[in-house]
């Protein structure tokens, strides 16, 4: 007897069948805002009050955006190496 099981999204994407995990592409309008949020936050050395003031947003909005950034990129912004990787990638993208 054969049982149909759902195919994981990553496998569907690898096979070219259906949507896979989202990748952060700073070219999309909503993701441009997230990229700017991440860059300002990292430029402010992770100081949420300073970053939210510079962005002109409420601190809770900043935290929400940062959690979205972590989800989309798979990075942990509490990890120094991940923060450095993201910061360098954002700076390199501007070149």
PyMOL Python script that loads the backbone (N, CA, C, O; Angstrom):
from pymol import cmd

cmd.read_pdbstr("""\
ATOM      1  N   UNK A   1       0.834  -1.169   0.000  1.00  0.00           N
ATOM      2  CA  UNK A   1       0.000   0.000   0.000  1.00  0.00           C
ATOM      3  C   UNK A   1       0.888   1.246   0.000  1.00  0.00           C
ATOM      4  O   UNK A   1       1.842   1.334   0.773  1.00  0.00           O
ATOM      5  N   UNK A   2       0.570   2.204  -0.869  1.00  0.00           N
ATOM      6  CA  UNK A   2       1.326   3.445  -0.986  1.00  0.00           C
ATOM      7  C   UNK A   2       0.543   4.553  -0.298  1.00  0.00           C
ATOM      8  O   UNK A   2      -0.650   4.736  -0.540  1.00  0.00           O
ATOM      9  N   UNK A   3       1.231   5.284   0.559  1.00  0.00           N
ATOM     10  CA  UNK A   3       0.594   6.384   1.275  1.00  0.00           C
ATOM     11  C   UNK A   3       1.198   7.689   0.773  1.00  0.00           C
ATOM     12  O   UNK A   3       2.414   7.878   0.799  1.00  0.00           O
ATOM     13  N   UNK A   4       0.331   8.579   0.317  1.00  0.00           N
ATOM     14  CA  UNK A   4       0.815   9.895  -0.128  1.00  0.00           C
ATOM     15  C   UNK A   4       1.098  10.754   1.085  1.00  0.00           C
ATOM     16  O   UNK A   4       0.241  10.941   1.949  1.00  0.00           O
ATOM     17  N   UNK A   5       2.304  11.268   1.137  1.00  0.00           N
ATOM     18  CA  UNK A   5       2.676  12.191   2.207  1.00  0.00           C
ATOM     19  C   UNK A   5       2.968  13.534   1.581  1.00  0.00           C
ATOM     20  O   UNK A   5       3.426  13.588   0.440  1.00  0.00           O
ATOM     21  N   UNK A   6       2.718  14.629   2.294  1.00  0.00           N
ATOM     22  CA  UNK A   6       3.056  15.949   1.756  1.00  0.00           C
ATOM     23  C   UNK A   6       4.567  16.058   1.563  1.00  0.00           C
ATOM     24  O   UNK A   6       5.349  15.579   2.384  1.00  0.00           O
ATOM     25  N   UNK A   7       4.949  16.677   0.494  1.00  0.00           N
ATOM     26  CA  UNK A   7       6.366  16.894   0.204  1.00  0.00           C
ATOM     27  C   UNK A   7       6.777  18.204   0.858  1.00  0.00           C
ATOM     28  O   UNK A   7       6.116  19.222   0.654  1.00  0.00           O
ATOM     29  N   UNK A   8       7.872  18.202   1.653  1.00  0.00           N
ATOM     30  CA  UNK A   8       8.320  19.452   2.288  1.00  0.00           C
ATOM     31  C   UNK A   8       8.577  20.549   1.251  1.00  0.00           C
ATOM     32  O   UNK A   8       8.969  20.274   0.118  1.00  0.00           O
ATOM     33  N   UNK A   9       8.348  21.785   1.663  1.00  0.00           N
ATOM     34  CA  UNK A   9       8.497  22.937   0.765  1.00  0.00           C
ATOM     35  C   UNK A   9       9.890  23.001   0.153  1.00  0.00           C
ATOM     36  O   UNK A   9      10.032  23.319  -1.028  1.00  0.00           O
ATOM     37  N   UNK A  10      10.918  22.704   0.940  1.00  0.00           N
ATOM     38  CA  UNK A  10      12.293  22.769   0.424  1.00  0.00           C
ATOM     39  C   UNK A  10      12.488  21.761  -0.701  1.00  0.00           C
ATOM     40  O   UNK A  10      13.166  22.055  -1.686  1.00  0.00           O
ATOM     41  N   UNK A  11      11.893  20.564  -0.562  1.00  0.00           N
ATOM     42  CA  UNK A  11      12.014  19.559  -1.610  1.00  0.00           C
ATOM     43  C   UNK A  11      11.252  19.959  -2.865  1.00  0.00           C
ATOM     44  O   UNK A  11      11.722  19.727  -3.979  1.00  0.00           O
ATOM     45  N   UNK A  12      10.061  20.569  -2.689  1.00  0.00           N
ATOM     46  CA  UNK A  12       9.296  21.048  -3.844  1.00  0.00           C
ATOM     47  C   UNK A  12      10.074  22.118  -4.590  1.00  0.00           C
ATOM     48  O   UNK A  12      10.106  22.126  -5.821  1.00  0.00           O
ATOM     49  N   UNK A  13      10.700  23.019  -3.845  1.00  0.00           N
ATOM     50  CA  UNK A  13      11.456  24.102  -4.478  1.00  0.00           C
ATOM     51  C   UNK A  13      12.654  23.537  -5.234  1.00  0.00           C
ATOM     52  O   UNK A  13      12.947  23.962  -6.352  1.00  0.00           O
ATOM     53  N   UNK A  14      13.350  22.570  -4.618  1.00  0.00           N
ATOM     54  CA  UNK A  14      14.523  21.970  -5.262  1.00  0.00           C
ATOM     55  C   UNK A  14      14.115  21.264  -6.555  1.00  0.00           C
ATOM     56  O   UNK A  14      14.876  21.245  -7.522  1.00  0.00           O
ATOM     57  N   UNK A  15      12.927  20.691  -6.568  1.00  0.00           N
ATOM     58  CA  UNK A  15      12.453  19.989  -7.763  1.00  0.00           C
ATOM     59  C   UNK A  15      11.766  20.933  -8.740  1.00  0.00           C
ATOM     60  O   UNK A  15      11.353  20.520  -9.823  1.00  0.00           O
ATOM     61  N   UNK A  16      11.644  22.211  -8.353  1.00  0.00           N
ATOM     62  CA  UNK A  16      10.994  23.179  -9.217  1.00  0.00           C
ATOM     63  C   UNK A  16       9.485  23.060  -9.221  1.00  0.00           C
ATOM     64  O   UNK A  16       8.827  23.490 -10.169  1.00  0.00           O
ATOM     65  N   UNK A  17       8.924  22.472  -8.157  1.00  0.00           N
ATOM     66  CA  UNK A  17       7.475  22.275  -8.096  1.00  0.00           C
ATOM     67  C   UNK A  17       6.904  23.057  -6.920  1.00  0.00           C
ATOM     68  O   UNK A  17       6.887  22.560  -5.794  1.00  0.00           O
ATOM     69  N   UNK A  18       6.451  24.240  -7.166  1.00  0.00           N
ATOM     70  CA  UNK A  18       5.766  24.995  -6.126  1.00  0.00           C
ATOM     71  C   UNK A  18       6.702  25.866  -5.315  1.00  0.00           C
ATOM     72  O   UNK A  18       7.921  25.846  -5.488  1.00  0.00           O
ATOM     73  N   UNK A  19       6.098  26.623  -4.433  1.00  0.00           N
ATOM     74  CA  UNK A  19       6.885  27.572  -3.655  1.00  0.00           C
ATOM     75  C   UNK A  19       7.741  26.876  -2.615  1.00  0.00           C
ATOM     76  O   UNK A  19       7.328  25.894  -1.997  1.00  0.00           O
ATOM     77  N   UNK A  20       8.913  27.392  -2.440  1.00  0.00           N
ATOM     78  CA  UNK A  20       9.811  26.886  -1.411  1.00  0.00           C
ATOM     79  C   UNK A  20       9.952  27.923  -0.328  1.00  0.00           C
ATOM     80  O   UNK A  20       9.159  28.862  -0.265  1.00  0.00           O
ATOM     81  N   UNK A  21      10.941  27.777   0.524  1.00  0.00           N
ATOM     82  CA  UNK A  21      11.145  28.774   1.569  1.00  0.00           C
ATOM     83  C   UNK A  21      11.451  30.127   0.949  1.00  0.00           C
ATOM     84  O   UNK A  21      12.148  30.223  -0.062  1.00  0.00           O
ATOM     85  N   UNK A  22      10.924  31.159   1.567  1.00  0.00           N
ATOM     86  CA  UNK A  22      11.170  32.505   1.030  1.00  0.00           C
ATOM     87  C   UNK A  22      12.608  32.923   1.299  1.00  0.00           C
ATOM     88  O   UNK A  22      13.170  32.652   2.360  1.00  0.00           O
ATOM     89  N   UNK A  23      13.166  33.568   0.339  1.00  0.00           N
ATOM     90  CA  UNK A  23      14.505  34.122   0.474  1.00  0.00           C
ATOM     91  C   UNK A  23      14.375  35.632   0.498  1.00  0.00           C
ATOM     92  O   UNK A  23      13.516  36.196  -0.179  1.00  0.00           O
ATOM     93  N   UNK A  24      15.204  36.276   1.257  1.00  0.00           N
ATOM     94  CA  UNK A  24      15.153  37.729   1.335  1.00  0.00           C
ATOM     95  C   UNK A  24      15.804  38.319   0.095  1.00  0.00           C
ATOM     96  O   UNK A  24      16.982  38.087  -0.177  1.00  0.00           O
ATOM     97  N   UNK A  25      15.026  39.076  -0.644  1.00  0.00           N
ATOM     98  CA  UNK A  25      15.547  39.789  -1.809  1.00  0.00           C
ATOM     99  C   UNK A  25      15.256  41.257  -1.608  1.00  0.00           C
ATOM    100  O   UNK A  25      14.108  41.686  -1.724  1.00  0.00           O
ATOM    101  N   UNK A  26      16.300  42.046  -1.302  1.00  0.00           N
ATOM    102  CA  UNK A  26      16.057  43.454  -1.013  1.00  0.00           C
ATOM    103  C   UNK A  26      15.418  44.240  -2.138  1.00  0.00           C
ATOM    104  O   UNK A  26      15.113  45.416  -1.942  1.00  0.00           O
ATOM    105  N   UNK A  27      15.198  43.653  -3.315  1.00  0.00           N
ATOM    106  CA  UNK A  27      14.575  44.366  -4.414  1.00  0.00           C
ATOM    107  C   UNK A  27      13.069  44.507  -4.287  1.00  0.00           C
ATOM    108  O   UNK A  27      12.481  45.359  -4.953  1.00  0.00           O
ATOM    109  N   UNK A  28      12.431  43.704  -3.462  1.00  0.00           N
ATOM    110  CA  UNK A  28      10.982  43.787  -3.271  1.00  0.00           C
ATOM    111  C   UNK A  28      10.655  44.937  -2.332  1.00  0.00           C
ATOM    112  O   UNK A  28      11.387  45.173  -1.371  1.00  0.00           O
ATOM    113  N   UNK A  29       9.557  45.664  -2.594  1.00  0.00           N
ATOM    114  CA  UNK A  29       9.242  46.857  -1.788  1.00  0.00           C
ATOM    115  C   UNK A  29       9.187  46.611  -0.283  1.00  0.00           C
ATOM    116  O   UNK A  29       9.814  47.354   0.471  1.00  0.00           O
ATOM    117  N   UNK A  30       8.462  45.598   0.181  1.00  0.00           N
ATOM    118  CA  UNK A  30       8.381  45.332   1.615  1.00  0.00           C
ATOM    119  C   UNK A  30       9.714  44.919   2.195  1.00  0.00           C
ATOM    120  O   UNK A  30      10.023  45.214   3.350  1.00  0.00           O
ATOM    121  N   UNK A  31      10.500  44.237   1.389  1.00  0.00           N
ATOM    122  CA  UNK A  31      11.792  43.779   1.877  1.00  0.00           C
ATOM    123  C   UNK A  31      12.846  44.875   1.827  1.00  0.00           C
ATOM    124  O   UNK A  31      13.846  44.804   2.543  1.00  0.00           O
ATOM    125  N   UNK A  32      12.637  45.889   0.991  1.00  0.00           N
ATOM    126  CA  UNK A  32      13.536  47.043   1.026  1.00  0.00           C
ATOM    127  C   UNK A  32      13.427  47.727   2.380  1.00  0.00           C
ATOM    128  O   UNK A  32      14.423  48.168   2.952  1.00  0.00           O
ATOM    129  N   UNK A  33      12.199  47.806   2.883  1.00  0.00           N
ATOM    130  CA  UNK A  33      11.973  48.404   4.195  1.00  0.00           C
ATOM    131  C   UNK A  33      12.638  47.563   5.284  1.00  0.00           C
ATOM    132  O   UNK A  33      13.222  48.110   6.219  1.00  0.00           O
ATOM    133  N   UNK A  34      12.552  46.245   5.167  1.00  0.00           N
ATOM    134  CA  UNK A  34      13.200  45.374   6.144  1.00  0.00           C
ATOM    135  C   UNK A  34      14.717  45.485   6.056  1.00  0.00           C
ATOM    136  O   UNK A  34      15.401  45.476   7.080  1.00  0.00           O
ATOM    137  N   UNK A  35      15.243  45.589   4.843  1.00  0.00           N
ATOM    138  CA  UNK A  35      16.691  45.733   4.681  1.00  0.00           C
ATOM    139  C   UNK A  35      17.167  47.040   5.315  1.00  0.00           C
ATOM    140  O   UNK A  35      18.194  47.068   5.992  1.00  0.00           O
ATOM    141  N   UNK A  36      16.422  48.112   5.095  1.00  0.00           N
ATOM    142  CA  UNK A  36      16.790  49.400   5.708  1.00  0.00           C
ATOM    143  C   UNK A  36      16.700  49.312   7.225  1.00  0.00           C
ATOM    144  O   UNK A  36      17.565  49.833   7.929  1.00  0.00           O
ATOM    145  N   UNK A  37      15.662  48.658   7.733  1.00  0.00           N
ATOM    146  CA  UNK A  37      15.507  48.488   9.171  1.00  0.00           C
ATOM    147  C   UNK A  37      16.708  47.747   9.750  1.00  0.00           C
ATOM    148  O   UNK A  37      17.274  48.162  10.761  1.00  0.00           O
ATOM    149  N   UNK A  38      17.091  46.655   9.108  1.00  0.00           N
ATOM    150  CA  UNK A  38      18.231  45.869   9.593  1.00  0.00           C
ATOM    151  C   UNK A  38      19.512  46.695   9.554  1.00  0.00           C
ATOM    152  O   UNK A  38      20.301  46.670  10.498  1.00  0.00           O
ATOM    153  N   UNK A  39      19.714  47.417   8.475  1.00  0.00           N
ATOM    154  CA  UNK A  39      20.945  48.199   8.350  1.00  0.00           C
ATOM    155  C   UNK A  39      21.017  49.294   9.407  1.00  0.00           C
ATOM    156  O   UNK A  39      22.062  49.488  10.029  1.00  0.00           O
ATOM    157  N   UNK A  40      19.928  50.003   9.613  1.00  0.00           N
ATOM    158  CA  UNK A  40      19.921  51.065  10.632  1.00  0.00           C
ATOM    159  C   UNK A  40      20.128  50.466  12.015  1.00  0.00           C
ATOM    160  O   UNK A  40      20.902  50.998  12.810  1.00  0.00           O
ATOM    161  N   UNK A  41      19.446  49.365  12.309  1.00  0.00           N
ATOM    162  CA  UNK A  41      19.595  48.696  13.606  1.00  0.00           C
ATOM    163  C   UNK A  41      21.046  48.285  13.835  1.00  0.00           C
ATOM    164  O   UNK A  41      21.591  48.495  14.918  1.00  0.00           O
ATOM    165  N   UNK A  42      21.665  47.704  12.824  1.00  0.00           N
ATOM    166  CA  UNK A  42      23.058  47.267  12.961  1.00  0.00           C
ATOM    167  C   UNK A  42      24.013  48.459  13.019  1.00  0.00           C
ATOM    168  O   UNK A  42      25.005  48.422  13.746  1.00  0.00           O
ATOM    169  N   UNK A  43      23.720  49.514  12.258  1.00  0.00           N
ATOM    170  CA  UNK A  43      24.536  50.738  12.325  1.00  0.00           C
ATOM    171  C   UNK A  43      24.459  51.376  13.714  1.00  0.00           C
ATOM    172  O   UNK A  43      25.406  52.023  14.160  1.00  0.00           O
ATOM    173  N   UNK A  44      23.329  51.189  14.387  1.00  0.00           N
ATOM    174  CA  UNK A  44      23.135  51.730  15.743  1.00  0.00           C
ATOM    175  C   UNK A  44      23.615  50.748  16.809  1.00  0.00           C
ATOM    176  O   UNK A  44      23.267  50.883  17.982  1.00  0.00           O
ATOM    177  N   UNK A  45      24.407  49.770  16.407  1.00  0.00           N
ATOM    178  CA  UNK A  45      25.003  48.785  17.322  1.00  0.00           C
ATOM    179  C   UNK A  45      23.947  48.032  18.123  1.00  0.00           C
ATOM    180  O   UNK A  45      24.169  47.685  19.283  1.00  0.00           O
ATOM    181  N   UNK A  46      22.805  47.781  17.503  1.00  0.00           N
ATOM    182  CA  UNK A  46      21.771  47.005  18.164  1.00  0.00           C
ATOM    183  C   UNK A  46      21.003  47.752  19.235  1.00  0.00           C
ATOM    184  O   UNK A  46      20.283  47.135  20.021  1.00  0.00           O
ATOM    185  N   UNK A  47      21.141  49.065  19.281  1.00  0.00           N
ATOM    186  CA  UNK A  47      20.404  49.857  20.270  1.00  0.00           C
ATOM    187  C   UNK A  47      19.016  50.166  19.702  1.00  0.00           C
ATOM    188  O   UNK A  47      18.858  51.000  18.811  1.00  0.00           O
ATOM    189  N   UNK A  48      18.024  49.469  20.245  1.00  0.00           N
ATOM    190  CA  UNK A  48      16.667  49.554  19.707  1.00  0.00           C
ATOM    191  C   UNK A  48      16.092  50.968  19.799  1.00  0.00           C
ATOM    192  O   UNK A  48      15.452  51.434  18.856  1.00  0.00           O
ATOM    193  N   UNK A  49      16.310  51.651  20.913  1.00  0.00           N
ATOM    194  CA  UNK A  49      15.752  53.001  21.074  1.00  0.00           C
ATOM    195  C   UNK A  49      16.322  53.945  20.018  1.00  0.00           C
ATOM    196  O   UNK A  49      15.588  54.717  19.400  1.00  0.00           O
ATOM    197  N   UNK A  50      17.624  53.875  19.820  1.00  0.00           N
ATOM    198  CA  UNK A  50      18.271  54.740  18.831  1.00  0.00           C
ATOM    199  C   UNK A  50      17.819  54.405  17.411  1.00  0.00           C
ATOM    200  O   UNK A  50      17.538  55.298  16.612  1.00  0.00           O
ATOM    201  N   UNK A  51      17.754  53.116  17.108  1.00  0.00           N
ATOM    202  CA  UNK A  51      17.372  52.687  15.761  1.00  0.00           C
ATOM    203  C   UNK A  51      15.918  53.063  15.461  1.00  0.00           C
ATOM    204  O   UNK A  51      15.611  53.549  14.372  1.00  0.00           O
ATOM    205  N   UNK A  52      15.027  52.838  16.429  1.00  0.00           N
ATOM    206  CA  UNK A  52      13.624  53.170  16.183  1.00  0.00           C
ATOM    207  C   UNK A  52      13.435  54.678  16.026  1.00  0.00           C
ATOM    208  O   UNK A  52      12.603  55.120  15.234  1.00  0.00           O
ATOM    209  N   UNK A  53      14.205  55.467  16.778  1.00  0.00           N
ATOM    210  CA  UNK A  53      14.124  56.925  16.630  1.00  0.00           C
ATOM    211  C   UNK A  53      14.614  57.352  15.251  1.00  0.00           C
ATOM    212  O   UNK A  53      14.008  58.208  14.608  1.00  0.00           O
ATOM    213  N   UNK A  54      15.705  56.755  14.806  1.00  0.00           N
ATOM    214  CA  UNK A  54      16.246  57.113  13.487  1.00  0.00           C
ATOM    215  C   UNK A  54      15.299  56.702  12.357  1.00  0.00           C
ATOM    216  O   UNK A  54      15.192  57.394  11.344  1.00  0.00           O
ATOM    217  N   UNK A  55      14.616  55.576  12.540  1.00  0.00           N
ATOM    218  CA  UNK A  55      13.675  55.108  11.526  1.00  0.00           C
ATOM    219  C   UNK A  55      12.326  55.812  11.631  1.00  0.00           C
ATOM    220  O   UNK A  55      11.528  55.777  10.694  1.00  0.00           O
ATOM    221  N   UNK A  56      12.074  56.449  12.767  1.00  0.00           N
ATOM    222  CA  UNK A  56      10.808  57.134  12.975  1.00  0.00           C
ATOM    223  C   UNK A  56       9.654  56.167  13.216  1.00  0.00           C
ATOM    224  O   UNK A  56       8.520  56.427  12.815  1.00  0.00           O
ATOM    225  N   UNK A  57       9.955  55.049  13.876  1.00  0.00           N
ATOM    226  CA  UNK A  57       8.935  54.033  14.159  1.00  0.00           C
ATOM    227  C   UNK A  57       8.917  53.737  15.651  1.00  0.00           C
ATOM    228  O   UNK A  57       9.861  54.064  16.370  1.00  0.00           O
ATOM    229  N   UNK A  58       7.831  53.111  16.112  1.00  0.00           N
ATOM    230  CA  UNK A  58       7.714  52.695  17.502  1.00  0.00           C
ATOM    231  C   UNK A  58       8.675  51.525  17.740  1.00  0.00           C
ATOM    232  O   UNK A  58       8.953  50.749  16.826  1.00  0.00           O
ATOM    233  N   UNK A  59       9.170  51.406  18.950  1.00  0.00           N
ATOM    234  CA  UNK A  59      10.123  50.341  19.266  1.00  0.00           C
ATOM    235  C   UNK A  59       9.524  48.952  19.016  1.00  0.00           C
ATOM    236  O   UNK A  59      10.227  48.057  18.547  1.00  0.00           O
ATOM    237  N   UNK A  60       8.235  48.759  19.323  1.00  0.00           N
ATOM    238  CA  UNK A  60       7.594  47.456  19.080  1.00  0.00           C
ATOM    239  C   UNK A  60       7.564  47.132  17.585  1.00  0.00           C
ATOM    240  O   UNK A  60       7.681  45.969  17.201  1.00  0.00           O
ATOM    241  N   UNK A  61       7.408  48.152  16.745  1.00  0.00           N
ATOM    242  CA  UNK A  61       7.444  47.948  15.293  1.00  0.00           C
ATOM    243  C   UNK A  61       8.828  47.471  14.880  1.00  0.00           C
ATOM    244  O   UNK A  61       8.962  46.593  14.027  1.00  0.00           O
ATOM    245  N   UNK A  62       9.855  48.051  15.487  1.00  0.00           N
ATOM    246  CA  UNK A  62      11.228  47.619  15.207  1.00  0.00           C
ATOM    247  C   UNK A  62      11.400  46.148  15.579  1.00  0.00           C
ATOM    248  O   UNK A  62      11.948  45.372  14.796  1.00  0.00           O
ATOM    249  N   UNK A  63      10.939  45.762  16.764  1.00  0.00           N
ATOM    250  CA  UNK A  63      11.074  44.368  17.199  1.00  0.00           C
ATOM    251  C   UNK A  63      10.326  43.419  16.254  1.00  0.00           C
ATOM    252  O   UNK A  63      10.812  42.329  15.953  1.00  0.00           O
ATOM    253  N   UNK A  64       9.151  43.837  15.793  1.00  0.00           N
ATOM    254  CA  UNK A  64       8.392  43.015  14.850  1.00  0.00           C
ATOM    255  C   UNK A  64       9.183  42.836  13.551  1.00  0.00           C
ATOM    256  O   UNK A  64       9.307  41.725  13.037  1.00  0.00           O
ATOM    257  N   UNK A  65       9.709  43.932  13.037  1.00  0.00           N
ATOM    258  CA  UNK A  65      10.490  43.856  11.793  1.00  0.00           C
ATOM    259  C   UNK A  65      11.729  42.977  11.974  1.00  0.00           C
ATOM    260  O   UNK A  65      12.069  42.193  11.087  1.00  0.00           O
ATOM    261  N   UNK A  66      12.395  43.104  13.107  1.00  0.00           N
ATOM    262  CA  UNK A  66      13.587  42.293  13.352  1.00  0.00           C
ATOM    263  C   UNK A  66      13.234  40.805  13.394  1.00  0.00           C
ATOM    264  O   UNK A  66      14.002  39.973  12.911  1.00  0.00           O
ATOM    265  N   UNK A  67      12.090  40.470  13.963  1.00  0.00           N
ATOM    266  CA  UNK A  67      11.687  39.054  13.983  1.00  0.00           C
ATOM    267  C   UNK A  67      11.372  38.572  12.569  1.00  0.00           C
ATOM    268  O   UNK A  67      11.667  37.427  12.228  1.00  0.00           O
ATOM    269  N   UNK A  68      10.779  39.428  11.750  1.00  0.00           N
ATOM    270  CA  UNK A  68      10.529  39.069  10.341  1.00  0.00           C
ATOM    271  C   UNK A  68      11.845  38.860   9.600  1.00  0.00           C
ATOM    272  O   UNK A  68      11.974  37.937   8.796  1.00  0.00           O
ATOM    273  N   UNK A  69      12.814  39.717   9.873  1.00  0.00           N
ATOM    274  CA  UNK A  69      14.132  39.600   9.238  1.00  0.00           C
ATOM    275  C   UNK A  69      14.769  38.262   9.609  1.00  0.00           C
ATOM    276  O   UNK A  69      15.321  37.571   8.752  1.00  0.00           O
ATOM    277  N   UNK A  70      14.689  37.902  10.886  1.00  0.00           N
ATOM    278  CA  UNK A  70      15.250  36.618  11.324  1.00  0.00           C
ATOM    279  C   UNK A  70      14.556  35.449  10.631  1.00  0.00           C
ATOM    280  O   UNK A  70      15.213  34.492  10.221  1.00  0.00           O
ATOM    281  N   UNK A  71      13.236  35.522  10.500  1.00  0.00           N
ATOM    282  CA  UNK A  71      12.484  34.456   9.840  1.00  0.00           C
ATOM    283  C   UNK A  71      12.860  34.331   8.369  1.00  0.00           C
ATOM    284  O   UNK A  71      13.080  33.229   7.866  1.00  0.00           O
ATOM    285  N   UNK A  72      12.932  35.467   7.689  1.00  0.00           N
ATOM    286  CA  UNK A  72      13.216  35.454   6.247  1.00  0.00           C
ATOM    287  C   UNK A  72      14.638  35.032   5.930  1.00  0.00           C
ATOM    288  O   UNK A  72      14.878  34.351   4.933  1.00  0.00           O
ATOM    289  N   UNK A  73      15.586  35.431   6.772  1.00  0.00           N
ATOM    290  CA  UNK A  73      16.992  35.141   6.483  1.00  0.00           C
ATOM    291  C   UNK A  73      17.488  33.864   7.134  1.00  0.00           C
ATOM    292  O   UNK A  73      18.478  33.283   6.691  1.00  0.00           O
ATOM    293  N   UNK A  74      16.803  33.421   8.190  1.00  0.00           N
ATOM    294  CA  UNK A  74      17.284  32.260   8.929  1.00  0.00           C
ATOM    295  C   UNK A  74      18.430  32.600   9.857  1.00  0.00           C
ATOM    296  O   UNK A  74      19.074  31.705  10.404  1.00  0.00           O
ATOM    297  N   UNK A  75      18.693  33.892  10.043  1.00  0.00           N
ATOM    298  CA  UNK A  75      19.779  34.334  10.916  1.00  0.00           C
ATOM    299  C   UNK A  75      19.244  34.635  12.312  1.00  0.00           C
ATOM    300  O   UNK A  75      18.065  34.946  12.483  1.00  0.00           O
ATOM    301  N   UNK A  76      20.113  34.541  13.294  1.00  0.00           N
ATOM    302  CA  UNK A  76      19.783  34.865  14.680  1.00  0.00           C
ATOM    303  C   UNK A  76      20.500  36.166  15.017  1.00  0.00           C
ATOM    304  O   UNK A  76      21.726  36.184  15.135  1.00  0.00           O
ATOM    305  N   UNK A  77      19.754  37.252  15.172  1.00  0.00           N
ATOM    306  CA  UNK A  77      20.379  38.556  15.421  1.00  0.00           C
ATOM    307  C   UNK A  77      20.954  38.682  16.822  1.00  0.00           C
ATOM    308  O   UNK A  77      21.560  39.702  17.150  1.00  0.00           O
ATOM    309  N   UNK A  78      20.775  37.663  17.654  1.00  0.00           N
ATOM    310  CA  UNK A  78      21.439  37.635  18.957  1.00  0.00           C
ATOM    311  C   UNK A  78      22.846  37.058  18.836  1.00  0.00           C
ATOM    312  O   UNK A  78      23.640  37.150  19.773  1.00  0.00           O
ATOM    313  N   UNK A  79      23.155  36.467  17.691  1.00  0.00           N
ATOM    314  CA  UNK A  79      24.457  35.859  17.442  1.00  0.00           C
ATOM    315  C   UNK A  79      25.358  36.854  16.716  1.00  0.00           C
ATOM    316  O   UNK A  79      24.990  37.366  15.659  1.00  0.00           O
ATOM    317  N   UNK A  80      26.515  37.125  17.266  1.00  0.00           N
ATOM    318  CA  UNK A  80      27.433  38.113  16.708  1.00  0.00           C
ATOM    319  C   UNK A  80      27.857  37.821  15.275  1.00  0.00           C
ATOM    320  O   UNK A  80      27.931  38.734  14.452  1.00  0.00           O
ATOM    321  N   UNK A  81      28.133  36.563  14.971  1.00  0.00           N
ATOM    322  CA  UNK A  81      28.550  36.214  13.609  1.00  0.00           C
ATOM    323  C   UNK A  81      27.415  36.435  12.611  1.00  0.00           C
ATOM    324  O   UNK A  81      27.647  36.894  11.493  1.00  0.00           O
ATOM    325  N   UNK A  82      26.194  36.109  13.016  1.00  0.00           N
ATOM    326  CA  UNK A  82      25.049  36.334  12.131  1.00  0.00           C
ATOM    327  C   UNK A  82      24.824  37.829  11.904  1.00  0.00           C
ATOM    328  O   UNK A  82      24.516  38.254  10.790  1.00  0.00           O
ATOM    329  N   UNK A  83      24.980  38.624  12.969  1.00  0.00           N
ATOM    330  CA  UNK A  83      24.836  40.082  12.820  1.00  0.00           C
ATOM    331  C   UNK A  83      25.889  40.621  11.866  1.00  0.00           C
ATOM    332  O   UNK A  83      25.582  41.441  11.000  1.00  0.00           O
ATOM    333  N   UNK A  84      27.131  40.166  12.018  1.00  0.00           N
ATOM    334  CA  UNK A  84      28.209  40.616  11.138  1.00  0.00           C
ATOM    335  C   UNK A  84      27.938  40.213   9.697  1.00  0.00           C
ATOM    336  O   UNK A  84      28.123  41.009   8.776  1.00  0.00           O
ATOM    337  N   UNK A  85      27.500  38.976   9.508  1.00  0.00           N
ATOM    338  CA  UNK A  85      27.195  38.499   8.158  1.00  0.00           C
ATOM    339  C   UNK A  85      26.123  39.353   7.501  1.00  0.00           C
ATOM    340  O   UNK A  85      26.272  39.764   6.350  1.00  0.00           O
ATOM    341  N   UNK A  86      25.042  39.624   8.226  1.00  0.00           N
ATOM    342  CA  UNK A  86      23.960  40.436   7.680  1.00  0.00           C
ATOM    343  C   UNK A  86      24.421  41.864   7.412  1.00  0.00           C
ATOM    344  O   UNK A  86      24.101  42.433   6.368  1.00  0.00           O
ATOM    345  N   UNK A  87      25.163  42.441   8.337  1.00  0.00           N
ATOM    346  CA  UNK A  87      25.632  43.815   8.181  1.00  0.00           C
ATOM    347  C   UNK A  87      26.537  43.944   6.954  1.00  0.00           C
ATOM    348  O   UNK A  87      26.388  44.875   6.162  1.00  0.00           O
ATOM    349  N   UNK A  88      27.463  43.013   6.802  1.00  0.00           N
ATOM    350  CA  UNK A  88      28.372  43.061   5.654  1.00  0.00           C
ATOM    351  C   UNK A  88      27.606  42.836   4.337  1.00  0.00           C
ATOM    352  O   UNK A  88      27.908  43.472   3.327  1.00  0.00           O
ATOM    353  N   UNK A  89      26.623  41.936   4.354  1.00  0.00           N
ATOM    354  CA  UNK A  89      25.840  41.689   3.148  1.00  0.00           C
ATOM    355  C   UNK A  89      25.047  42.927   2.740  1.00  0.00           C
ATOM    356  O   UNK A  89      24.958  43.257   1.557  1.00  0.00           O
ATOM    357  N   UNK A  90      24.474  43.606   3.726  1.00  0.00           N
ATOM    358  CA  UNK A  90      23.715  44.820   3.427  1.00  0.00           C
ATOM    359  C   UNK A  90      24.624  45.925   2.895  1.00  0.00           C
ATOM    360  O   UNK A  90      24.251  46.640   1.965  1.00  0.00           O
ATOM    361  N   UNK A  91      25.797  46.066   3.472  1.00  0.00           N
ATOM    362  CA  UNK A  91      26.747  47.080   2.987  1.00  0.00           C
ATOM    363  C   UNK A  91      27.255  46.728   1.585  1.00  0.00           C
ATOM    364  O   UNK A  91      27.387  47.605   0.731  1.00  0.00           O
ATOM    365  N   UNK A  92      27.539  45.445   1.353  1.00  0.00           N
ATOM    366  CA  UNK A  92      28.012  45.028   0.034  1.00  0.00           C
ATOM    367  C   UNK A  92      26.943  45.220  -1.029  1.00  0.00           C
ATOM    368  O   UNK A  92      27.257  45.527  -2.179  1.00  0.00           O
ATOM    369  N   UNK A  93      25.694  45.042  -0.658  1.00  0.00           N
ATOM    370  CA  UNK A  93      24.595  45.217  -1.612  1.00  0.00           C
ATOM    371  C   UNK A  93      24.518  46.647  -2.115  1.00  0.00           C
ATOM    372  O   UNK A  93      24.088  46.894  -3.242  1.00  0.00           O
ATOM    373  N   UNK A  94      24.932  47.584  -1.284  1.00  0.00           N
ATOM    374  CA  UNK A  94      24.895  49.012  -1.682  1.00  0.00           C
ATOM    375  C   UNK A  94      25.967  49.365  -2.689  1.00  0.00           C
ATOM    376  O   UNK A  94      25.853  50.377  -3.381  1.00  0.00           O
ATOM    377  N   UNK A  95      27.017  48.546  -2.787  1.00  0.00           N
ATOM    378  CA  UNK A  95      28.129  48.853  -3.709  1.00  0.00           C
ATOM    379  C   UNK A  95      27.761  48.692  -5.154  1.00  0.00           C
ATOM    380  O   UNK A  95      28.594  48.916  -6.032  1.00  0.00           O
TER     381      UNK A  95
END
""", "prot")
cmd.dss("prot")
cmd.show_as("cartoon", "prot")
cmd.util.cbc("prot")
cmd.orient("prot")
